[in-house]
Amino acid sequence: MIDYQTYCQIRQLYTEKKLGFRQIARELKVDLKTVRKWARRESFQKAPLPKRQSKLDSFKGEIIGLLERHDYSARQLFQRIEERGYSTTMRP
């Protein structure tokens, strides 16, 4: 993934200076496929990242409840949810 500044440089070299993809890639030290992809785009929009599930999802309500009652450390929280069935080897 590139940043906005690099996108602007690619677009400027492609649209205003009419450089080819390989020339832009060499000048900016960016992969050729990346230049091809971003030079053709009219605007800079990052693709949204897919929402991933967490192993802690089923314990989040409980963790929030514990923190509202007391200022537990991370280690103490871990011990509490471990007592209630959380395992570092469990999968979502």
TIVO-2410 file (N, C-alpha, C; in nm, 3 decimals):
# residues 92
REC num residu      c1      c2      c3 atome chaine
REC   1      M   0.085  -0.117   0.000     N      A
REC   1      M   0.000   0.000   0.000    CA      A
REC   1      M   0.090   0.124   0.000     C      A
REC   2      I   0.052   0.221  -0.077     N      A
REC   2      I   0.130   0.344  -0.085    CA      A
REC   2      I   0.060   0.454  -0.007     C      A
REC   3      D   0.133   0.561   0.020     N      A
REC   3      D   0.072   0.674   0.090    CA      A
REC   3      D   0.021   0.776  -0.012     C      A
REC   4      Y  -0.049   0.876   0.037     N      A
REC   4      Y  -0.112   0.975  -0.050    CA      A
REC   4      Y  -0.008   1.054  -0.131     C      A
REC   5      Q   0.103   1.087  -0.069     N      A
REC   5      Q   0.207   1.163  -0.138    CA      A
REC   5      Q   0.262   1.085  -0.259     C      A
REC   6      T   0.286   0.958  -0.240     N      A
REC   6      T   0.336   0.874  -0.350    CA      A
REC   6      T   0.231   0.863  -0.461     C      A
REC   7      Y   0.105   0.850  -0.422     N      A
REC   7      Y  -0.003   0.846  -0.521    CA      A
REC   7      Y   0.000   0.974  -0.606     C      A
REC   8      C   0.012   1.089  -0.541     N      A
REC   8      C   0.014   1.217  -0.613    CA      A
REC   8      C   0.133   1.225  -0.708     C      A
REC   9      Q   0.248   1.175  -0.664     N      A
REC   9      Q   0.366   1.175  -0.751    CA      A
REC   9      Q   0.344   1.086  -0.873     C      A
REC  10      I   0.288   0.969  -0.851     N      A
REC  10      I   0.260   0.877  -0.962    CA      A
REC  10      I   0.165   0.942  -1.061     C      A
REC  11      R   0.056   0.998  -1.010     N      A
REC  11      R  -0.043   1.062  -1.098    CA      A
REC  11      R   0.016   1.179  -1.175     C      A
REC  12      Q   0.099   1.259  -1.110     N      A
REC  12      Q   0.160   1.374  -1.177    CA      A
REC  12      Q   0.253   1.328  -1.289     C      A
REC  13      L   0.336   1.230  -1.260     N      A
REC  13      L   0.429   1.180  -1.361    CA      A
REC  13      L   0.355   1.114  -1.477     C      A
REC  14      Y   0.244   1.051  -1.447     N      A
REC  14      Y   0.167   0.980  -1.549    CA      A
REC  14      Y   0.082   1.075  -1.634     C      A
REC  15      T   0.012   1.167  -1.570     N      A
REC  15      T  -0.080   1.253  -1.644    CA      A
REC  15      T  -0.014   1.379  -1.700     C      A
REC  16      E   0.073   1.441  -1.623     N      A
REC  16      E   0.132   1.568  -1.667    CA      A
REC  16      E   0.261   1.549  -1.747     C      A
REC  17      K   0.347   1.463  -1.698     N      A
REC  17      K   0.476   1.443  -1.766    CA      A
REC  17      K   0.472   1.330  -1.868     C      A
REC  18      K   0.360   1.256  -1.869     N      A
REC  18      K   0.338   1.149  -1.967    CA      A
REC  18      K   0.447   1.042  -1.965     C      A
REC  19      L   0.499   1.012  -1.846     N      A
REC  19      L   0.598   0.906  -1.834    CA      A
REC  19      L   0.529   0.770  -1.837     C      A
REC  20      G   0.601   0.670  -1.881     N      A
REC  20      G   0.548   0.534  -1.882    CA      A
REC  20      G   0.556   0.472  -1.744     C      A
REC  21      F   0.486   0.361  -1.728     N      A
REC  21      F   0.481   0.295  -1.598    CA      A
REC  21      F   0.621   0.255  -1.549     C      A
REC  22      R   0.702   0.200  -1.639     N      A
REC  22      R   0.837   0.157  -1.601    CA      A
REC  22      R   0.923   0.276  -1.558     C      A
REC  23      Q   0.911   0.386  -1.630     N      A
REC  23      Q   0.988   0.505  -1.595    CA      A
REC  23      Q   0.949   0.557  -1.456     C      A
REC  24      I   0.820   0.559  -1.430     N      A
REC  24      I   0.772   0.605  -1.299    CA      A
REC  24      I   0.821   0.511  -1.189     C      A
REC  25      A   0.810   0.382  -1.215     N      A
REC  25      A   0.853   0.283  -1.116    CA      A
REC  25      A   1.001   0.299  -1.082     C      A
REC  26      R   1.083   0.319  -1.184     N      A
REC  26      R   1.226   0.339  -1.161    CA      A
REC  26      R   1.254   0.467  -1.085     C      A
REC  27      E   1.188   0.575  -1.124     N      A
REC  27      E   1.213   0.705  -1.062    CA      A
REC  27      E   1.171   0.708  -0.915     C      A
REC  28      L   1.058   0.648  -0.885     N      A
REC  28      L   1.006   0.651  -0.747    CA      A
REC  28      L   1.047   0.529  -0.665     C      A
REC  29      K   1.116   0.432  -0.730     N      A
REC  29      K   1.155   0.307  -0.663    CA      A
REC  29      K   1.034   0.236  -0.606     C      A
REC  30      V   0.933   0.221  -0.692     N      A
REC  30      V   0.807   0.154  -0.656    CA      A
REC  30      V   0.787   0.040  -0.755     C      A
REC  31      D   0.724  -0.067  -0.713     N      A
REC  31      D   0.700  -0.181  -0.799    CA      A
REC  31      D   0.615  -0.141  -0.921     C      A
REC  32      L   0.644  -0.201  -1.033     N      A
REC  32      L   0.574  -0.171  -1.158    CA      A
REC  32      L   0.424  -0.194  -1.146     C      A
REC  33      K   0.383  -0.305  -1.084     N      A
REC  33      K   0.240  -0.334  -1.069    CA      A
REC  33      K   0.171  -0.227  -0.985     C      A
REC  34      T   0.240  -0.177  -0.885     N      A
REC  34      T   0.184  -0.072  -0.800    CA      A
REC  34      T   0.162   0.056  -0.881     C      A
REC  35      V   0.259   0.090  -0.963     N      A
REC  35      V   0.247   0.209  -1.047    CA      A
REC  35      V   0.130   0.194  -1.143     C      A
REC  36      R   0.119   0.081  -1.209     N      A
REC  36      R   0.008   0.056  -1.302    CA      A
REC  36      R  -0.127   0.074  -1.232     C      A
REC  37      K  -0.138   0.014  -1.116     N      A
REC  37      K  -0.264   0.018  -1.042    CA      A
REC  37      K  -0.302   0.161  -1.004     C      A
REC  38      W  -0.209   0.236  -0.947     N      A
REC  38      W  -0.242   0.369  -0.895    CA      A
REC  38      W  -0.242   0.477  -1.002     C      A
REC  39      A  -0.168   0.461  -1.109     N      A
REC  39      A  -0.167   0.562  -1.215    CA      A
REC  39      A  -0.302   0.571  -1.283     C      A
REC  40      R  -0.371   0.461  -1.292     N      A
REC  40      R  -0.501   0.457  -1.360    CA      A
REC  40      R  -0.617   0.503  -1.272     C      A
REC  41      R  -0.595   0.514  -1.143     N      A
REC  41      R  -0.703   0.555  -1.052    CA      A
REC  41      R  -0.721   0.706  -1.053     C      A
REC  42      E  -0.846   0.747  -1.052     N      A
REC  42      E  -0.879   0.890  -1.052    CA      A
REC  42      E  -0.867   0.953  -0.914     C      A
REC  43      S  -0.877   0.870  -0.809     N      A
REC  43      S  -0.866   0.925  -0.674    CA      A
REC  43      S  -0.798   0.824  -0.583     C      A
REC  44      F  -0.747   0.874  -0.473     N      A
REC  44      F  -0.677   0.791  -0.375    CA      A
REC  44      F  -0.777   0.741  -0.273     C      A
REC  45      Q  -0.810   0.614  -0.282     N      A
REC  45      Q  -0.901   0.553  -0.186    CA      A
REC  45      Q  -0.844   0.418  -0.147     C      A
REC  46      K  -0.817   0.404  -0.020     N      A
REC  46      K  -0.768   0.275   0.029    CA      A
REC  46      K  -0.885   0.179   0.037     C      A
REC  47      A  -0.859   0.055   0.007     N      A
REC  47      A  -0.963  -0.048   0.019    CA      A
REC  47      A  -0.988  -0.073   0.167     C      A
REC  48      P  -1.114  -0.084   0.207     N      A
REC  48      P  -1.141  -0.110   0.348    CA      A
REC  48      P  -1.092  -0.249   0.389     C      A
REC  49      L  -1.034  -0.256   0.507     N      A
REC  49      L  -0.986  -0.384   0.557    CA      A
REC  49      L  -1.104  -0.467   0.606     C      A
REC  50      P  -1.102  -0.596   0.579     N      A
REC  50      P  -1.212  -0.680   0.626    CA      A
REC  50      P  -1.213  -0.687   0.778     C      A
REC  51      K  -1.331  -0.690   0.835     N      A
REC  51      K  -1.345  -0.698   0.981    CA      A
REC  51      K  -1.313  -0.840   1.025     C      A
REC  52      R  -1.212  -0.852   1.110     N      A
REC  52      R  -1.171  -0.983   1.159    CA      A
REC  52      R  -1.228  -1.007   1.298     C      A
REC  53      Q  -1.258  -1.130   1.326     N      A
REC  53      Q  -1.304  -1.167   1.458    CA      A
REC  53      Q  -1.185  -1.183   1.551     C      A
REC  54      S  -1.209  -1.154   1.677     N      A
REC  54      S  -1.107  -1.169   1.778    CA      A
REC  54      S  -1.139  -1.288   1.867     C      A
REC  55      K  -1.036  -1.350   1.920     N      A
REC  55      K  -1.057  -1.459   2.015    CA      A
REC  55      K  -1.123  -1.407   2.142     C      A
REC  56      L  -1.114  -1.278   2.164     N      A
REC  56      L  -1.170  -1.219   2.285    CA      A
REC  56      L  -1.313  -1.169   2.268     C      A
REC  57      D  -1.369  -1.179   2.147     N      A
REC  57      D  -1.504  -1.126   2.122    CA      A
REC  57      D  -1.606  -1.176   2.223     C      A
REC  58      S  -1.604  -1.303   2.255     N      A
REC  58      S  -1.704  -1.358   2.347    CA      A
REC  58      S  -1.680  -1.313   2.491     C      A
REC  59      F  -1.565  -1.254   2.520     N      A
REC  59      F  -1.533  -1.211   2.657    CA      A
REC  59      F  -1.535  -1.058   2.672     C      A
REC  60      K  -1.558  -0.984   2.564     N      A
REC  60      K  -1.549  -0.838   2.570    CA      A
REC  60      K  -1.646  -0.777   2.670     C      A
REC  61      G  -1.769  -0.823   2.672     N      A
REC  61      G  -1.867  -0.771   2.768    CA      A
REC  61      G  -1.821  -0.792   2.911     C      A
REC  62      E  -1.769  -0.909   2.936     N      A
REC  62      E  -1.720  -0.943   3.069    CA      A
REC  62      E  -1.599  -0.857   3.107     C      A
REC  63      I  -1.508  -0.837   3.014     N      A
REC  63      I  -1.389  -0.755   3.038    CA      A
REC  63      I  -1.430  -0.611   3.070     C      A
REC  64      I  -1.522  -0.557   2.992     N      A
REC  64      I  -1.569  -0.420   3.016    CA      A
REC  64      I  -1.633  -0.410   3.154     C      A
REC  65      G  -1.713  -0.509   3.189     N      A
REC  65      G  -1.775  -0.511   3.321    CA      A
REC  65      G  -1.672  -0.513   3.433     C      A
REC  66      L  -1.570  -0.594   3.418     N      A
REC  66      L  -1.464  -0.601   3.519    CA      A
REC  66      L  -1.392  -0.467   3.533     C      A
REC  67      L  -1.364  -0.403   3.420     N      A
REC  67      L  -1.292  -0.275   3.423    CA      A
REC  67      L  -1.378  -0.163   3.481     C      A
REC  68      E  -1.509  -0.172   3.464     N      A
REC  68      E  -1.597  -0.070   3.522    CA      A
REC  68      E  -1.599  -0.081   3.674     C      A
REC  69      R  -1.583  -0.201   3.727     N      A
REC  69      R  -1.585  -0.221   3.872    CA      A
REC  69      R  -1.450  -0.193   3.938     C      A
REC  70      H  -1.340  -0.220   3.864     N      A
REC  70      H  -1.209  -0.206   3.926    CA      A
REC  70      H  -1.104  -0.181   3.817     C      A
REC  71      D  -0.995  -0.119   3.855     N      A
REC  71      D  -0.886  -0.089   3.761    CA      A
REC  71      D  -0.788  -0.207   3.757     C      A
REC  72      Y  -0.832  -0.315   3.692     N      A
REC  72      Y  -0.749  -0.436   3.684    CA      A
REC  72      Y  -0.634  -0.416   3.586     C      A
REC  73      S  -0.523  -0.485   3.611     N      A
REC  73      S  -0.413  -0.488   3.516    CA      A
REC  73      S  -0.447  -0.590   3.407     C      A
REC  74      A  -0.371  -0.588   3.300     N      A
REC  74      A  -0.394  -0.684   3.191    CA      A
REC  74      A  -0.375  -0.827   3.242     C      A
REC  75      R  -0.278  -0.847   3.326     N      A
REC  75      R  -0.252  -0.981   3.380    CA      A
REC  75      R  -0.371  -1.030   3.464     C      A
REC  76      Q  -0.427  -0.939   3.545     N      A
REC  76      Q  -0.541  -0.976   3.627    CA      A
REC  76      Q  -0.663  -1.008   3.540     C      A
REC  77      L  -0.684  -0.928   3.435     N      A
REC  77      L  -0.795  -0.956   3.343    CA      A
REC  77      L  -0.777  -1.091   3.277     C      A
REC  78      F  -0.655  -1.119   3.234     N      A
REC  78      F  -0.625  -1.246   3.170    CA      A
REC  78      F  -0.659  -1.363   3.263     C      A
REC  79      Q  -0.619  -1.350   3.389     N      A
REC  79      Q  -0.648  -1.457   3.486    CA      A
REC  79      Q  -0.798  -1.475   3.504     C      A
REC  80      R  -0.874  -1.366   3.508     N      A
REC  80      R  -1.020  -1.373   3.527    CA      A
REC  80      R  -1.088  -1.444   3.409     C      A
REC  81      I  -1.050  -1.407   3.286     N      A
REC  81      I  -1.117  -1.470   3.171    CA      A
REC  81      I  -1.068  -1.613   3.150     C      A
REC  82      E  -0.946  -1.640   3.193     N      A
REC  82      E  -0.894  -1.776   3.185    CA      A
REC  82      E  -0.975  -1.868   3.276     C      A
REC  83      E  -1.014  -1.815   3.393     N      A
REC  83      E  -1.098  -1.892   3.487    CA      A
REC  83      E  -1.235  -1.922   3.426     C      A
REC  84      R  -1.279  -1.838   3.335     N      A
REC  84      R  -1.411  -1.853   3.274    CA      A
REC  84      R  -1.405  -1.924   3.138     C      A
REC  85      G  -1.289  -1.984   3.106     N      A
REC  85      G  -1.283  -2.068   2.987    CA      A
REC  85      G  -1.198  -2.018   2.872     C      A
REC  86      Y  -1.140  -1.900   2.880     N      A
REC  86      Y  -1.054  -1.852   2.773    CA      A
REC  86      Y  -0.925  -1.933   2.771     C      A
REC  87      S  -0.882  -1.968   2.652     N      A
REC  87      S  -0.757  -2.042   2.635    CA      A
REC  87      S  -0.679  -1.978   2.521     C      A
REC  88      T  -0.550  -1.969   2.536     N      A
REC  88      T  -0.468  -1.910   2.430    CA      A
REC  88      T  -0.464  -1.997   2.306     C      A
REC  89      T  -0.509  -2.121   2.319     N      A
REC  89      T  -0.509  -2.212   2.203    CA      A
REC  89      T  -0.645  -2.221   2.138     C      A
REC  90      M  -0.748  -2.159   2.198     N      A
REC  90      M  -0.883  -2.169   2.138    CA      A
REC  90      M  -0.891  -2.086   2.010     C      A
REC  91      R  -0.975  -2.126   1.921     N      A
REC  91      R  -0.993  -2.055   1.793    CA      A
REC  91      R  -1.134  -2.002   1.784     C      A
REC  92      P  -1.150  -1.885   1.711     N      A
REC  92      P  -1.286  -1.827   1.699    CA      A
REC  92      P  -1.382  -1.915   1.623     C      A
***
